[in-house]
Amino acid sequence: MSGAGALLRKLVPASLFARLSLILLAGLAAAQLLSVSLAIRERDQTTMGAMIDLVEVDVRAAVSLLDRLPAAERPAWMPRLARGAYRFEAGPTQPGPPVQSTLSARLLASTARALEGSYPFSAHAVPGPIERFQVDVRLTDGQTITIDFRPRSGLPLSPWLPYMLAAQLALVALACWLAVRMATRPLRTLAEVADALGPDLRPVEMPEQGPSEVVRAARALNAMQRRIAGYVDERLRILAAISHDLQTPITRMRLRVDLMDDTVQQARFGDDLRQLQDLVREGIGYARTMHGKPEPAQVVDLDNLLDSIVLDYRDAGAAVRMSGSCGGPLPARPKALRRLLVNLIDNALKYGATAHVVLERDGPERCTIRVCDTGPGIPEAMLEAVFEPFYRLEGSRSRDTGGTGLGLAIARQLAGTMAATLTLHNRPEGGLEARLVLTAL
């Protein structure tokens, strides 16, 4: 039973459009087939009833005519008196089994009513692949003639009927397709609008048109998106206000620390205040990256952008080098890309002391940037966890380094705003590789 259920689930289409189309088409096709079957059956029964009534009249008239004709002229008239369901033959036939078929029995009863009381007769079935029986009639001069019956259950179908039924089924299928498409189009539009709602949670208006139910759903969705955007903006304003207000007491505390006489405590307090200031700055940066307005896309020369970033690090004395080339411009968001790469290079320098930036063109609209370091790497099971906000893995990297745990989270968010993918990989020779795959916006 479970196997049959699994097979049925595999055969059922996955999309709502296909399921509704299949259900409607199958139901209408079954209804049409049932209607045609009932119509043909009713036609056959009506025709058969009329034919049986006519057999009684025709047989009585034909036998009376043959009885009045001279014996020598009867064979010439027999073909003229033949009908579609029976014909006349001269001479008696071989006896056979009794008539048992329902249709043959009805014809025999009609024939019996035509001959009874006027002409002696006997009837028997004829064995064979088709339904057939014969009636031997003795005329008044003693000659026997045979009525050979070949009953037909109904009239033959017209040759154009299958084509007409196929045309009707095609029209039904077209009507089903149009109806289901009209019914499921709002769902597809709803899914597209929901997918277009990016990490910044900026509303994407759904067209408020169509049937009343669709308009109501579209209005509700648009209102919900506007409320979400309002809540996000309010939270961002609160974070910005908190960050701004914290800067003042942190600055006063740093001034007081600078006036302390205890050198050891002064250094400790200074480190704590510096970490607090970094946490505030990166926290608001993460919020703005996640929910701020996206930067407009521009055509960027990645080689020049990376070269300028690497030169800035070299001027500051950092061990950063670059190799490879993207071989041409690519549509991207330059400010977000610069900030992302700076985060990755800073991370590589923090944990590996050196950074190697490798560029590679993968296709006409695709480029891969690798930022490699020589640090201790990250356990394979935690390569994705480090992208979570405030997740720190100092035990696997360096116990002497600080950080807020937001650098990689911000980098992943920036990659999301550019339709890029950012992943981490441990290098076989040691160290970590941050792999950024850029595609054209």
N, C-alpha and C positions, 0 to 999 in steps of 0.2 A: 504493500500500500504506500509506504514511504517512497519507494522507487518510482511508482507511478506519479506521486505528487511532485517529486523532484523533476521528473521528465516534463510534467505539465507546466511547472514554473519556468523551465527552460524554453518551452515552446511559446509561452505567452510573451508578447512584445513588452519591452521595458517602458516605452513612452506612453503617456496618456493619450496622445493623438492616435497612435497606432491601435491601442486597445479599444478606444471608442469607435474608431473607424471599423475595426474588425467586428465588434459587437453589432453595430448598426447594419453593416453590410450583410453579416451572417443572418441576422434576424429578418431583414427585408427580403433577402434571397430565399430564406426558408418559407416566409409568408407567400412570396410570389410562386414558389414551387408548389406549395400546398394549394394555392388558388387555382393554378393551372391544372393540377391533378384532379381537383374536385370538378372543375369545369369540363375536363375531358371525360371524366367518369359519368357525370350527369348527362353529357351529350350522348355518350355511348348507350347509356340506359334508355334515354328517351328515344334514340334512333332504333334501338333493338325492340322496344315496345311497339313502335310504329311498324317496323318491318314484320314482326310476328303477326300483327293484325292484318297486314297486307298479304302475308303468305296464305292465310286462310282463304282470302278472296281469289288470289291469283291461282292457287293450286286447284280450287274448285272449278274455275273457268277453264284452266288449261286441260284438266282431265276430261271435262265435259266436251271440249272441242276435239280432243284426240279420240274420244269414244264415238263421236259422230263421223269422224273421217274414215274413209276406207283404210284397211290395214296396210295397203301398199303405199299410201300417202303419208302415213304417220311418221316414218323416219325423217322425211323432208321438213316436217313442221316442228319436230322436237328441238332443234337448235334455236328456232325462232321464239320458242316459249321459255327458253332458259333465262335465268336471272343470276344475280351475283352470288346468291347463297345456295342455289340448287340448279340442277339440270335434269333433263329427261333422257332415258335410255330405253331401248327396246329389249324385251326379254327379261326373264327372272334372274336373280342373283343367287349366290351361294348363301346359305343361312349363316348367321353369326351370333355373337353374344347380344344380350338385351341392351337397350340404350339406357345409360346411367348418368351421363353428363347433364348438368342443370340446363345449360343453354340448348343442348340437343333435345332434352325432354320438353322444353317449352315449344320448340319448333314442331316436334312430333305431336304435341297436344293440339297445336293449331291445325296441323295437317289432318289429324284425326277428326277434328270438328268439320273440316271441309269434305272429307270422304265418308264419314260415318253415315250409314243408312242408304248409301248410294252405290258404293263400290267396296268389295272386300279388299283388305290390305293386311300386310304384315310388315314389321320393321325390325331392324337389327343394326347394331353398331359395326363399323368397319375398323378393325385394328390397324394402327399405324401411327406415325409421328404427329399427324394433325388430327383434329377432331372431325369425325365424319360418320354419317349413318345413312342408311338407304331404306326406302319404303317401296315394297312391291305391291302394285295395284292391279287387280284383275278387272278388265273392261267387260262390257256386256257381251261381246262376241267371244269371250274366253281368252283373249290375248292378254299377256301380262306385260306391263311397262314398269320401269324402275325410276323412282325419283331419288337422285343422288344429292344428298344435302352435305354442304361444307360450311358449317356455321362460322361466322366471324363475330368476335366479341365486340367489335366497334369499327367505326369508319377509319380509314387510313388518315394519318396526319398530313396536313399540307406541307409541301417542301419548304415554304418560306417561314413556317412557324418557329423552327429553332433560331433562325436569324432574328426574327422579331423578339423572341425571348432574350437573346443575347444583347440586343440593342436596349431593351428595357432594363436589363441588369446593369449595363454600362451607365445608363442615365441614373439609376438608383445609386450606383457607386460614386458617380460624380456629385450627386446631391449630398450623399453622406460625407464625402471629402470636404465639400464646401461648408457644410454645417459644423463638422468637427473642427475644421480649421478656424472658423469664426469663433467657436466656443473656446478653443485652446490658445488662440493668439494672445489674449490678455495675460494668460499665465506665463507665456514665453516672454512677453514684455516685462512682466513683474520680475521674472528671474534675471533678465538682463539688467534691470535697474538695480536689483539687489547685488548682483555681481559687480556692478560699476561703483558701488559704495566702497571706496578704498580705505586704506588705513587712516586717512585723515578724517574719515566719517563726514565728508562734505556731501550734502544732499544732491541727488541726481533726480530731477523732476520726472515723474511718470506722466505721460499725456492723459489728461482727464477727459476722455472722449469714449464713445461707444455706448453700450447698454447701461441702464441706470445702475445695475449691480457693479459693473466694471468701473464706472465713474466714482461710485462710492468707495470702492476698494482703493482706487488710485488716489483719491483725496485723503483717505486715512493713511496710506503709505507716505505720501508727501508731507502730511502734517507730522507724522512720526519722525521722518528724517529731519525736518526742521527743528523739532524738539530736541532730538539727539545732538544736532549741531549746536543748538543753543546751550545745552548742558556742557558740551565739550568746551565751547568758547568760554563759558563762565568758569569752568575748572581751570582752564589755561590762564585766565585773568587772575584767578586766585593764586595760582602758583607763581605767576610773574610778580604779583604784589608781595607775596611772602619772600620771594627771592630778593626783590629790591629792598624790602624792609630789613632782611637779615644782613645785607651788605654793610649797613651802617654800624650795628653793634659789633660785627666781626672786625671791621676796620678799627673801631675804638679799642677792642680787645687786643688787636695786634700792636697798636701804639703803646698800650700799657705793658704788653709783654716786652717790647723793645726797651722799656725803662726799668725792667727787672734787674736786680743785682745777681740773682742766682743764675749762672750760665746754664747749668744742666736743666733746671726747670724751665728756663727761658726757651731752650731748644725744643723741649717736649711740648710746651704750650704752643710754640710756633708751628710744629708739625701738625698738632691737632687742629689748630685754626686753619691751616692750609688745606688739610683734608676736608674740613667742614665747608670751606669756601668752594673747593672743587666739587663736593657733593651737591651743593646748592646750584652751582653753575651747570653741572651736567644734568641734574634733575630737570631743571627748566629747559635745557637743551633737548632732552629726551621727549618732554611733553610737546615742545614745539615741533620736533621732527615727526612725532606720531600724529598730531592733530592740527598742525599749522597748514596754511595754504601752500599748495605745491608750487614749486618753481617752474616757470614755463620752459619747455624743451627748446634746445638750440643745437645747431650742428657744431660739434666739438672735435678739435684735432687732438686726439688722445695722446699721440706721441709728444706734442708740445706741452700739453698739460702735465703729463707725468715727468717730462724733463724739467719743467720749471719747479715742480714739487721736490724732485730729487736734488736739484741745485740748491734750493733753500735749505735742505737738511745738510748738505755738504758744507755750505757756508757757515752753518752753526756747528760744524765739527762732528756730525753724526756719520756713522759708517753705513751709508745707503748707496746702492748702485742699481742700475737699470740695464736690461738687455731685451732684445726682441723689438718688434714693432707691430702696431696695428695696421699700418699701411694705408691709412686714409681716415677721413672724418666719420663721425657716427652721431646721429641725433641722441642727445642726452641732456641732463640737467647739470651744468658745469659746477655751480656752487655746491650742490649736494654731493656730486661726485668727488670734488676736491676734499670736502669734509670727510667723506667716507674713507678715501685713500689715506688721508692724514691720520685718521683713527687707526687704520690697519697698520700703517708704518710705525706709529707711536707704540702700538701694542707689540710689534715685532722688536723694536729697539728696547722696550722695557724688559722683555723676557728673554731676548736672545742677543742683545748688544749690537747686532747687525741686521740689516734688512736688504733683501734682494728682490727687486720688482721685475717681473717677467711679463712681457706683452706678447700676445699671439692672436692673429686673425683667424677665426674659425669659419668665416663665410662672408657673404656680401654685407650682411647686417648683423654680424655677431663678432664679438671680441672678448677674449679672456685675459684677465689681469690676475697674476699670482704674486702674492706678497709672502716671501719665505723668510724664516728666521732660523737660528741655530740653537734655539732653546730646548728645554726638556720635553716639549710636546704636551699633549693632553690625552688622558685615557680615552679609548675609542667609545666607551659607553657614555661619555660626558661631552662629546663633541657638539651635540645639539643643546645640551643644558646650559652651556656657557652663554648662549644668546639670550637667556632669560634676564630680565632686569634685576640688578643687585645680586646676581649670582657670581660668587667669587670662588675660585679654585686654586688658592695659593699653594696648597700642598703639592699640586702637580706641576706648578710652574716655578715660582720663586717665593720663598718665605720672606725675602727682604724687600719685595716690591709692594706698593700699596695699591690704590685704585678704588673706584667706587662701585665697580661691577656694572657700569652702564655703557662702557665703550663699545663692546660688541653688540649690545642691544640697540644702541643708536645706529651702528653700522648696518645692522640687519633692517632696521626701519628705513634708513636712507636707501638701501638697495630696493626695498619694496616700492618706494616712490618712483623708481626709475625702471620698473619692470625687469629688474635684474635679480640674479640669484647669488647669494653669498653662502659659502660652505667652508668648513675647516677640515683639513686632512693632515694626518701625521706623515712626515716624509720618511722614506726608508732609510736615508742616511742620517736621520735625526733632525729634530726641529719640527716646526709647524708651518703649514701652508694655508693661507687664506685665499680662496679661489673666488673671484668675482667674474661672473659671466654677464656681459652686457649685450642687450639686443636693442635694435633701433626702436625708438618710441613712435 
